[in-house]
Amino acid sequence: MGTVEGESESRGTSRTRRRAARPRQGASMADVAQLAGVSSQTVSRVSNGFPGVTEDTRAQVLAAMRELGYRPNSAARALRRGEFRTLGVITFSLSTMGNIRTLEAIATSAAEHGYAVTLLPVAVPTQDEVNGAFSRLGELAVDAVIVIMEIHLLDAATVSLPPGVQVVVADSDAGDRYTVVDTDQAGGARDAVRHLLDLGHDTVWHLAGPEGSFAAQRRANAWRTTLTEAGRTPPPLVRGDWSAESGYRAGLRLADEPDCTAVFTANDQMALGLLRALNERGRRVPDDVSVIGFDDIPESASFLPPLTTIHQDFAEVGRLCVEGVLSKMRADGAEHGTTLVPTRLVRRASTARKPG
């Protein structure tokens, strides 16, 4: 009594057993215990990182695990501990730069907290697909879920969650049913419009994102409100779909508007297409038309000319999503709220004072 198991085992006996063993598939904890010359309880302690095992014995058990190809049953450990150390992430698009960078930040932050990430992509943004994604959570070993969305589907009463699964939503108007972490979309759009007005432009045209996007809606509303509050009449809104190609098509139209001297685009990719169209039509940027984007993607500094834009802190959004959902887990469902991550204006060469 009182001695830690393994200390009384002779090393010669352990080596003899190890030489006699042969690697095989489906090795069990009992197989590891037999090869290492210890009890199954000691193997369990080593697998779970528990104290009470000497370093020599721990090394002996780990060597036996490697030799047999034994991998501890993480699901069984999770059931005993009451957690899986895994976060589910539901996302409706992997084609937009914002979603990709937010997902990257979530994965990085989760790893720093010792959690893995299980991705549940939704191919078609419909209510049935959303319901299906949430239903699949019940079949997966996840402790909580983060939803990255740009469309208004979480308000539907048919969405239900597995019992005990906490949720944080990124980039959405999820009402008061969920905790939300988002970029300050409206604040960034206001800064973009005011920057162009401060440069002397009479008004600002807007190349908006798709109608179903929450972010696009917030940016467009702030654009319109800022112009109205400044006593300017908002020009007709031009719609894109976040892609550079849609920006190019819109740019061909805006190039034919003689009164268009400033354009606020809802993302940098559309601004890229817009710059190309204006150049092809002989409208110089920024001499004839000033252009400002939104996102500050890494490539925006290499556009021709380098793009003035609104910087989003995707890393901070991802970090706050992970910390928010972990906090809700620890607090067993804390109150819902919305956290807005500030934006900032990045001045480059694509904006200038109004010509003339």
Long-range contacts (C-beta under 8 A, 24 or more apart in sequence): 4-52, 4-53, 4-54, 4-57, 5-38, 5-39, 5-41, 5-42, 5-53, 5-57, 6-36, 6-37, 6-38, 6-42, 6-53, 6-54, 6-56, 6-57, 6-60, 6-61, 7-54, 7-56, 7-57, 9-37, 9-38, 9-57, 9-60, 13-37, 14-60, 18-63, 18-64, 18-67, 21-64, 21-67, 21-68, 23-67, 23-68, 23-69, 24-68, 24-69, 25-69, 27-68, 27-69, 27-70, 28-70, 29-70, 31-68, 31-70, 32-61, 32-64, 32-65, 32-68, 32-70, 35-64, 35-67, 35-68, 36-60, 36-61, 36-63, 36-64, 47-72, 47-77, 48-72, 48-77, 75-141, 78-141, 83-143, 84-141, 84-142, 84-143, 85-114, 85-115, 85-116, 85-143, 86-115, 86-116, 86-117, 86-118, 86-140, 86-141, 86-142, 86-143, 87-115, 87-116, 87-117, 87-118, 87-142, 87-143, 87-144, 87-145, 87-146, 87-322, 87-325, 88-117, 88-118, 88-119, 88-120, 88-137, 88-140, 88-142, 88-144, 88-145, 88-146, 88-165, 89-117, 89-118, 89-119, 89-120, 89-145, 89-146, 89-147, 89-148, 90-120, 90-121, 90-122, 90-130, 90-133, 90-134, 90-145, 90-146, 90-147, 90-148, 90-149, 91-119, 91-120, 91-121, 91-122, 91-147, 91-148, 91-149, 92-121, 92-122, 92-125, 92-148, 92-149, 92-150, 92-151, 93-125, 93-150, 94-121, 96-150, 96-242, 96-267, 97-267, 97-268, 97-269, 97-295, 97-297, 98-171, 98-215, 98-267, 98-295, 98-312, 98-314, 99-148, 99-150, 99-171, 101-314, 101-315, 101-318, 102-148, 102-170, 102-171, 102-314, 102-317, 102-318, 102-321, 103-148, 103-318, 104-314, 104-318, 105-314, 105-315, 105-316, 105-317, 105-318, 105-319, 106-146, 106-148, 106-318, 106-321, 106-322, 107-318, 108-315, 108-318, 109-318, 109-319, 109-321, 109-322, 109-323, 110-322, 113-322, 113-326, 115-143, 115-322, 115-326, 118-142, 125-151, 125-153, 125-212, 126-153, 127-153, 127-156, 127-158, 130-154, 130-156, 130-159, 131-158, 131-159, 131-160, 134-159, 134-160, 134-161, 134-162, 137-161, 137-162, 137-165, 138-162, 143-329, 144-168, 144-325, 144-326, 144-328, 144-329, 145-325, 146-170, 146-321, 146-322, 146-325, 147-172, 147-174, 147-178, 149-214, 150-212, 150-213, 150-214, 150-215, 150-216, 151-212, 151-213, 151-214, 152-212, 152-214, 154-178, 166-325, 166-328, 166-329, 166-333, 167-325, 167-328, 168-321, 168-324, 168-325, 168-328, 170-317, 170-318, 170-321, 171-214, 171-215, 171-317, 172-214, 173-214, 173-218, 176-336, 177-336, 178-336, 179-324, 179-325, 179-328, 179-334, 179-336, 179-337, 179-338, 180-336, 180-337, 180-338, 180-339, 181-317, 181-320, 181-321, 181-324, 181-338, 181-339, 181-341, 182-317, 182-338, 182-339, 182-340, 182-341, 183-215, 183-312, 183-313, 183-317, 183-340, 183-341, 183-343, 184-340, 184-341, 184-342, 184-343, 185-214, 185-215, 185-218, 185-219, 185-222, 186-218, 186-219, 186-221, 186-222, 187-222, 187-340, 187-342, 187-343, 188-219, 188-222, 188-294, 188-310, 188-312, 188-343, 189-218, 189-219, 189-220, 189-222, 189-223, 189-226, 189-264, 189-294, 189-310, 190-222, 190-225, 190-226, 191-310, 191-343, 191-344, 191-345, 192-223, 192-264, 192-292, 192-294, 192-310, 192-345, 193-222, 193-223, 193-226, 193-227, 193-264, 194-226, 194-230, 195-292, 195-308, 195-345, 195-347, 195-351, 196-262, 196-264, 196-290, 196-292, 196-351, 197-226, 197-227, 197-230, 197-232, 199-262, 199-290, 199-351, 199-352, 199-353, 199-354, 200-353, 200-354, 201-261, 201-262, 201-290, 201-354, 202-232, 202-259, 202-261, 202-354, 203-227, 203-232, 203-233, 203-234, 203-235, 203-259, 203-262, 204-232, 204-235, 204-262, 204-263, 204-264, 205-235, 205-238, 205-254, 205-257, 205-260, 205-262, 205-263, 205-264, 206-234, 206-235, 206-237, 206-238, 206-263, 206-264, 206-265, 206-266, 207-238, 207-239, 207-240, 207-247, 207-250, 207-254, 207-263, 207-264, 207-265, 207-266, 207-270, 207-271, 207-274, 208-237, 208-238, 208-239, 208-240, 208-266, 209-239, 209-240, 209-241, 209-242, 209-266, 209-267, 209-270, 210-239, 210-240, 210-241, 210-242, 211-239, 213-242, 215-266, 216-266, 219-266, 219-294, 220-266, 223-264, 235-259, 235-260, 240-265, 240-266, 240-270, 242-266, 242-267, 242-269, 242-270, 243-269, 243-270, 243-273, 244-269, 244-270, 244-272, 244-273, 244-276, 245-273, 246-270, 246-273, 247-271, 247-272, 247-273, 247-274, 247-277, 248-273, 248-274, 248-276, 248-277, 249-273, 249-277, 250-274, 250-277, 251-275, 251-276, 251-277, 251-278, 251-281, 252-277, 252-280, 252-281, 254-278, 254-289, 255-280, 255-281, 255-282, 255-283, 256-281, 260-289, 261-288, 261-289, 261-290, 261-354, 261-355, 262-289, 262-290, 262-291, 262-292, 262-351, 262-354, 263-289, 263-290, 263-291, 263-292, 264-292, 264-294, 265-291, 265-292, 265-293, 265-294, 266-294, 267-293, 267-294, 267-295, 268-293, 268-294, 268-295, 268-296, 268-297, 268-299, 268-300, 268-303, 268-307, 268-309, 269-295, 269-297, 271-300, 271-303, 271-307, 271-309, 271-350, 272-299, 272-303, 272-307, 275-303, 275-304, 275-305, 275-307, 275-350, 285-350, 286-349, 286-350, 286-351, 286-352, 287-352, 287-355, 288-355, 290-350, 290-351, 290-352, 290-354, 291-350, 291-351, 292-350, 292-351, 296-346, 300-346, 300-348, 301-348, 303-350, 305-348, 305-349, 305-350, 306-348, 306-349, 306-350, 307-348, 307-350, 308-345, 308-346, 308-347, 308-348, 308-349, 308-350, 308-351, 309-346, 309-348, 310-343, 310-344, 310-345, 310-346, 311-343, 311-344, 311-345, 311-346, 312-341, 312-343, 313-341, 313-342, 313-343, 316-341, 317-341
